[in-house]
Structures are given as C-alpha cells and as structure tokens.
Amino acid sequence: MFGEFGQAKILDFGVAHVLENPESSDIVNAGEGTYHFMAPEKCDPDIDEYHGKPLDVWSLGVTLYCLLFLELPFNGKTEHLIMEDIRTRELEIPKTREVSPELIEILLQLCEKDPEKRITLEKLSENECFLLDEEEVKEDDDEDSN
C-alpha cells in the first residue's frame, strides 16, 4: 500500500505487541502470524518462548527478499511444510536479478537462522548503506524544497 505521495506503508499489525519501554522484556509465546514470515525459532516445536525483536528482524528480511525477488524465500504445500522449510533450508539468493553484494549481506544478516547471531535493528541502522553524510542530506532537503 502506498500513501498519497507514493511512500510505502507498512501494514498488518494484527498480532503486534507494544513494548512500552524498549528496554523491557520482549519475550513472547504467541504462535500467530503469517507462516511464510515466521522466524525459524518460532517454527521449532521444541521452543515455546522467544524474543520478539529478532522475530521482527527475520520478518523484515523476508519482506526485503520478497521486494527484491518478487517471491517468497521459503515455501511448502502445508503450514507444517512451510515451517519445516524455514527451519531446515538455507536461504537461497536467486540469480534472476542483479543485487549488490552489500544488499545481499544485509539480507543474509536479517535472515540468519540463529536469533543470537541475527543482526539487530540498531546494528542494521549503523550499516554504511543506511548512512548519509551531511552533504547528501542537505542536497536532498534542497531538492525537496524546490
């Protein structure tokens, strides 16, 4: 969905949990959500509690993958097979589109199977792909005002 000026909108917060304090515990045990976007730890029947922030980072990675390659990274004919695919198969990068090595690295960090090794949003925001120097910001602001 897009806003009136063409900006992308993020939707579907039906199962979202609000953290009043970002430093508070983000432990969740709910099993809701779209199967294709579930993190591996959420697909593991032996794990009944997980940290919400790494789940969100994984979902962001799946969303980025869908935007880049116009397909889902993990599939199956049933919910069980989708979750098994997420848990067991490594992420494959299609050759259908040329994507920069830097963006592929970000995608791999977002879709890291181990939630302890998965990149955090804080670390992601420090990636040079997302950093603009002051001149670039000023140029963008000047263009926007014209």
C-alpha positions in Angstrom: 0.0 0.0 0.0 1.2 3.5 -0.8 0.4 6.9 0.7 -0.8 9.9 -1.3 2.8 10.9 -2.1 4.0 7.4 -3.1 5.6 6.5 0.2 5.4 2.8 1.1 3.2 2.0 4.1 3.9 -0.9 6.5 0.7 -2.8 7.3 -0.7 -5.8 9.2 0.0 -5.3 12.8 -2.9 -7.6 13.9 -0.6 -9.7 16.1 1.8 -6.9 17.2 2.8 -6.4 20.8 3.6 -2.9 22.0 6.7 -2.6 24.2 6.0 0.5 26.4 9.7 0.5 27.4 12.2 -0.6 24.7 14.4 -1.9 27.4 11.7 -4.2 28.8 11.5 -7.9 28.1 10.4 -8.8 24.6 9.7 -12.4 25.4 6.6 -13.7 23.5 5.0 -17.0 23.3 2.1 -16.4 20.9 2.0 -18.5 17.8 0.2 -16.1 15.5 1.4 -14.6 12.3 1.8 -15.4 8.6 3.7 -18.7 8.3 6.0 -17.6 5.4 7.3 -14.7 7.6 7.8 -16.7 10.8 11.4 -17.0 12.1 13.0 -20.4 12.5 12.8 -20.3 16.3 9.1 -19.7 16.1 8.7 -22.7 13.7 10.5 -25.0 16.2 8.0 -27.1 18.1 10.5 -27.5 20.9 10.7 -23.8 21.6 7.7 -22.1 23.3 9.2 -18.7 24.1 11.3 -16.4 22.0 12.4 -12.8 21.8 10.1 -10.6 19.7 12.8 -8.3 18.3 14.7 -11.0 16.4 11.4 -12.3 15.1 10.7 -8.9 13.7 14.1 -8.6 12.1 13.6 -12.0 10.4 10.2 -10.8 9.1 11.9 -7.7 7.8 14.4 -9.9 6.0 11.7 -12.0 4.4 9.9 -8.8 3.3 13.1 -7.4 1.8 13.6 -10.8 -0.1 10.1 -10.5 -1.5 10.6 -7.0 -2.6 13.9 -7.9 -4.3 13.0 -11.1 -6.0 9.2 -11.0 -6.2 8.8 -14.4 -4.5 8.8 -15.9 -1.0 12.1 -17.4 0.2 10.5 -20.4 1.9 7.6 -22.5 0.8 5.5 -25.6 1.3 2.1 -27.1 0.5 1.0 -27.0 4.1 1.8 -24.9 7.1 3.9 -27.7 8.6 6.0 -27.9 5.4 6.5 -24.2 5.2 7.7 -24.1 8.8 10.0 -27.1 8.2 11.4 -25.4 5.1 12.1 -22.2 7.2 13.8 -24.3 9.9 15.9 -26.6 7.7 16.7 -25.0 4.4 19.4 -22.3 3.9 18.3 -19.1 2.3 19.0 -19.2 -1.5 19.7 -16.0 -3.4 18.1 -16.2 -6.9 20.2 -15.2 -9.9 17.1 -13.7 -11.5 18.1 -10.2 -10.6 21.4 -8.4 -10.0 21.7 -7.3 -6.4 24.7 -5.5 -4.8 26.9 -7.6 -2.6 26.2 -5.1 0.2 22.4 -5.7 0.0 22.9 -9.5 -0.2 25.0 -9.3 3.0 22.2 -7.3 4.7 19.6 -9.8 3.6 21.7 -12.7 4.9 22.2 -11.0 8.3 18.4 -10.3 8.5 17.6 -14.0 7.7 20.3 -15.5 9.9 18.7 -18.7 11.3 20.3 -18.3 14.8 18.4 -15.5 16.6 21.5 -14.9 18.8 23.6 -14.2 15.7 20.9 -12.3 13.7 21.6 -8.6 13.2 19.7 -6.2 15.4 17.9 -3.1 14.1 20.4 -1.0 16.0 23.3 -2.6 14.2 21.5 -2.5 10.9 20.9 1.2 11.2 24.7 1.6 11.5 25.4 -0.1 8.2 27.0 2.2 5.7 24.2 1.5 3.2 21.9 3.5 5.5 24.2 6.3 6.5 24.2 9.6 4.6 26.7 12.2 5.1 25.6 15.8 5.9 26.1 17.0 2.3 23.7 14.2 0.9 21.0 15.1 3.4 21.4 18.8 2.6 21.1 18.1 -1.1 18.0 16.0 -0.6 16.4 18.7 1.6 17.2 21.4 -1.1 15.7 19.2 -3.8 12.5 18.6 -1.7 12.0 22.3 -1.2 12.1 23.1 -5.0 
